[in-house]
Amino acid sequence: MKKDSRIDGLLIFLVMVALNGSCSDQNGALSGGSTEAAGQAPAAVSQVVAEPPPVGQVTFPSGRVFFVDLALTLEQQARGYMGRKVIAPEEGLLFLYRRPGIRSFWMKNCLTALDIIWLDGEDHVVYIEHSTPPCRVGPCPSYGPDQATLNVLEIAGGTAAREGLKAGDRLLILTDLDRP
């Protein structure tokens, strides 16, 4: 019986996400990723080579390029950057959703400050929460605009200000996925 390496790769990736952790969307977000493989995993997984997680590239108006992991599933979105000790200056986490919505994020179990950037459907910046502080003990405050947004980008705290990013700016987002 031939194993579906794509399902195996997804399983390995989900285990890695569960072990690594990240900060998160508090809403129980709608997933932009495929869940068609759920429940179809083989009983035993051995000698599996994991496919790399979905990734993307975000370019700011300043020309600065960020290499981002994509948070597509509910689990990835719930974990965000929880437990990450260091966020490199050129990396980020891009939360992709299927539909616009009011999205609030919190910093529970995050270990470093983050800039959280909410985007509309055309990748324009709607709102930025600068240098959002970690929250290790609850209750933790929630952050976000009171208007619908589509996607959210998390980067190291202070980066958006250093790059001069502001509401209305458009980001160039490229991913290895087809986006709706």
Backbone torsions as a table, in degrees:
resi	resn	phi	psi	omega
1	MET	NA	126.7	-178.2
2	LYS	-86.6	128.8	179.4
3	LYS	-80.8	147.6	175.4
4	ASP	-83.5	105.6	-175.2
5	SER	-63.9	-24.9	178.5
6	ARG	-68.5	-41.8	177.2
7	ILE	-66.3	-43.5	178.4
8	ASP	-59.8	-44.2	179.1
9	GLY	-61.7	-41.0	177.8
10	LEU	-62.0	-42.6	179.1
11	LEU	-62.1	-45.8	179.1
12	ILE	-61.6	-44.4	-179.5
13	PHE	-60.9	-44.7	180.0
14	LEU	-62.2	-38.1	176.7
15	VAL	-64.7	-41.9	179.3
16	MET	-63.0	-41.9	178.6
17	VAL	-62.2	-43.6	-179.4
18	ALA	-62.6	-34.1	-179.1
19	LEU	-81.8	-34.0	-175.7
20	ASN	-81.1	-51.9	178.9
21	GLY	83.6	162.9	175.6
22	SER	-165.9	-175.4	173.7
23	CYS	-91.0	165.7	-160.1
24	SER	-143.6	162.5	171.3
25	ASP	-73.6	125.1	-175.6
26	GLN	-85.2	-8.7	-170.0
27	ASN	-82.5	-7.6	-168.5
28	GLY	66.3	61.0	-167.0
29	ALA	-63.2	156.1	172.6
30	LEU	-73.9	135.1	-177.2
31	SER	-81.2	140.7	172.1
32	GLY	-95.1	-7.7	-175.7
33	GLY	-94.9	169.2	-179.9
34	SER	-83.3	137.1	175.3
35	THR	-116.5	17.9	-176.2
36	GLU	-63.8	-22.2	-178.6
37	ALA	-83.2	-10.3	-176.8
38	ALA	-60.4	134.4	177.4
39	GLY	78.6	0.8	-177.9
40	GLN	-110.4	12.6	-175.9
41	ALA	-71.5	145.6	175.5
42	PRO	-65.9	155.2	-176.8
43	ALA	-62.5	-38.8	-179.5
44	ALA	-124.8	136.1	178.3
45	VAL	-117.4	118.2	179.5
46	SER	-137.4	144.6	178.5
47	GLN	48.1	52.8	-178.1
48	VAL	-99.2	135.3	173.8
49	VAL	-99.4	116.8	-177.1
50	ALA	-74.1	139.8	172.1
51	GLU	-76.1	149.3	178.8
52	PRO	-65.4	151.1	178.2
53	PRO	-66.2	158.6	177.6
54	PRO	-62.4	139.4	-177.8
55	VAL	-133.7	167.3	178.3
56	GLY	-152.3	-179.5	179.8
57	GLN	-136.1	132.3	179.0
58	VAL	-121.0	126.0	178.5
59	THR	-111.3	125.6	178.0
60	PHE	-80.5	162.3	176.4
61	PRO	-57.2	-26.4	178.3
62	SER	-70.4	-13.0	-176.4
63	GLY	97.5	-8.8	179.4
64	ARG	-66.9	132.8	-178.5
65	VAL	-107.4	133.4	176.3
66	PHE	-115.9	137.3	175.4
67	PHE	-99.7	122.7	-170.2
68	VAL	-121.7	145.3	166.0
69	ASP	-85.0	153.6	-179.5
70	LEU	-105.2	129.1	174.3
71	ALA	-98.4	103.8	-174.4
72	LEU	-108.8	-38.6	-175.6
73	THR	-90.7	162.7	177.0
74	LEU	-57.9	-39.2	-179.8
75	GLU	-65.4	-45.5	178.6
76	GLN	-62.5	-40.7	-178.7
77	GLN	-70.4	-35.2	178.8
78	ALA	-69.0	-34.2	-177.9
79	ARG	-82.0	-34.7	179.5
80	GLY	47.2	-128.1	179.7
81	TYR	-104.4	23.6	177.2
82	MET	-55.8	135.1	174.3
83	GLY	81.1	-8.5	179.5
84	ARG	-76.5	124.9	-179.3
85	LYS	-81.3	-32.7	-176.2
86	VAL	-136.6	134.5	171.2
87	ILE	-113.9	114.6	-178.5
88	ALA	-62.7	151.3	-176.9
89	PRO	-59.1	-25.8	-176.4
90	GLU	-104.9	14.3	-179.3
91	GLU	-119.7	163.7	179.4
92	GLY	-162.2	178.9	177.8
93	LEU	-130.2	121.8	-177.7
94	LEU	-107.8	118.4	178.2
95	PHE	-90.4	116.2	180.0
96	LEU	-107.0	132.4	-178.5
97	TYR	-123.2	160.4	179.5
98	ARG	-81.0	-35.0	-175.0
99	ARG	-134.0	152.6	174.6
100	PRO	-64.0	153.1	176.9
101	GLY	-170.0	166.9	174.2
102	ILE	-82.6	118.0	-173.3
103	ARG	-118.3	122.1	174.9
104	SER	-111.1	141.6	179.7
105	PHE	-120.2	152.2	173.7
106	TRP	-130.5	170.1	-174.1
107	MET	-113.2	26.9	-179.0
108	LYS	-59.7	130.6	178.1
109	ASN	62.2	17.1	172.5
110	CYS	-83.9	149.5	-175.4
111	LEU	-110.1	-6.2	-177.9
112	THR	-144.1	152.7	178.4
113	ALA	-67.7	146.1	179.9
114	LEU	-130.6	150.2	163.0
115	ASP	-92.4	129.1	178.8
116	ILE	-114.2	124.5	-171.9
117	ILE	-121.7	117.8	179.9
118	TRP	-94.6	137.1	-174.6
119	LEU	-123.7	149.4	174.0
120	ASP	-86.9	-174.4	-176.6
121	GLY	-68.1	-13.0	177.5
122	GLU	-108.9	17.2	176.7
123	ASP	66.3	26.8	171.0
124	HIS	-86.0	142.8	177.1
125	VAL	-70.3	124.9	177.3
126	VAL	-96.4	-41.4	-173.7
127	TYR	-158.5	145.9	176.4
128	ILE	-128.5	129.6	169.8
129	GLU	-103.5	108.4	-174.2
130	HIS	-82.9	137.0	173.8
131	SER	43.9	51.8	179.7
132	THR	-61.7	123.2	-173.9
133	PRO	-75.8	148.8	175.3
134	PRO	-62.0	156.9	176.3
135	CYS	-135.4	111.2	-177.9
136	ARG	-98.8	-23.2	-179.1
137	VAL	-127.5	129.0	-177.8
138	GLY	-77.0	169.3	-0.5
139	PRO	-75.9	143.2	-179.2
140	CYS	-100.4	137.1	178.3
141	PRO	-70.1	156.6	175.1
142	SER	-103.9	150.5	-178.8
143	TYR	-128.5	149.0	175.1
144	GLY	149.2	161.5	179.5
145	PRO	-77.3	160.8	177.5
146	ASP	-91.3	26.4	177.7
147	GLN	-133.4	159.0	-177.9
148	ALA	-68.2	139.7	174.3
149	THR	-133.8	169.3	179.9
150	LEU	-104.8	-55.3	-175.0
151	ASN	-124.7	163.9	-177.8
152	VAL	-137.3	138.1	178.4
153	LEU	-117.2	131.6	173.0
154	GLU	-111.9	131.7	176.7
155	ILE	-137.9	171.6	-179.4
156	ALA	-57.9	139.1	-179.3
157	GLY	-56.0	137.0	178.6
158	GLY	91.3	-13.2	-175.7
159	THR	-68.6	-43.6	-177.7
160	ALA	-60.1	-43.3	179.1
161	ALA	-65.6	-43.5	178.9
162	ARG	-60.8	-33.0	-179.9
163	GLU	-87.6	-3.0	179.5
164	GLY	71.9	21.7	-178.4
165	LEU	-70.3	138.4	-179.9
166	LYS	-145.3	164.5	177.9
167	ALA	-55.7	138.2	-179.0
168	GLY	97.8	-23.4	177.4
169	ASP	-64.0	147.5	177.6
170	ARG	-106.6	133.8	176.5
171	LEU	-98.9	147.7	174.1
172	LEU	-98.0	116.0	-176.6
173	ILE	-115.6	123.5	175.9
174	LEU	-121.6	133.4	178.1
175	THR	-132.6	168.4	175.2
176	ASP	-89.6	18.7	178.0
177	LEU	-119.0	156.8	167.9
178	ASP	-85.1	123.8	179.1
179	ARG	-95.9	144.9	178.8
180	PRO	-63.8	NA	NA
